[in-house]
Amino acid sequence: MNPQACHKQNLGKHGESLACDYLEKHGYGIIDRNFKARYGEIDIIATKDKILVFIEVKTRINQKYGSPEEAVTPRKIKEVIATAAYYSLLHSDLPTSHRIDVIAIQLFPDRTIQDLRHIENITQ
């Protein structure tokens, strides 16, 4: 793996851990992370108020490639929807009501949080 890809992967994992901490502090129960299927991957799967929440996390250190939420393209949303449907089929014991959220994290160069935005129900 080249150094840039390794840095990107580490940054993503760090962002997902920060997102989990945020979600748990706000009453979400984390039930799965990095669920992979043929259609794509879901970063975090959680429950809150009897709703199954599929969460895409985007983390950036600078604005070179735009804001974190700008990286959630229509194609990515389609992949998350398909993967979420598959996950729901495999886990019929979980709530049937669901939504897709985005957590956009902007970090300072020392990897502390500059800004964290939780955008709920992005498909509505």
Secondary structure, DSSP 8 states (H G I E B T S, - for coil): --HHHHHHHHHHHHHHHHHHHHHHHTT-EEEEEEEEETTEEEEEEEEETTEEEEEEEEEESSSTT--GGGG--HHHHHHHHHHHHHHHHH-TTS-S-EEEEEEEEEE-TTS-EEEEEEE--TT-
